[in-house]
């Protein structure tokens, strides 16, 4: 009985520590001037496709735009970039390069 109680106390303590560590990891705040309602990265509305580059250092990055046919690359500045009609754009992602 004593060993079982000690084990449950240890498990409870570990769960508490892990929960506190996970809860304290807050997501990064969006860069100044970015729209809070739009997510970082690719998103689309019912009619348009966009790429939101969230940064605080002013960097410009290359994104690969996915379309029917050959994809293409585009350099985007911080903030929101209109990519085109949502019916023509399948997605876009950061390539890991700056421009």
Secondary structure, DSSP 4 states (H G I P E B T S, - for coil): -HHHHHHHHHHHHHHHHHHHHHHH-PPPPPPTTS-TTSPSEEEE-SSEEEEEE--SS---EEEEEEESSS-EEEEE-SEEEEEEETTTEEEEEEEEEE-
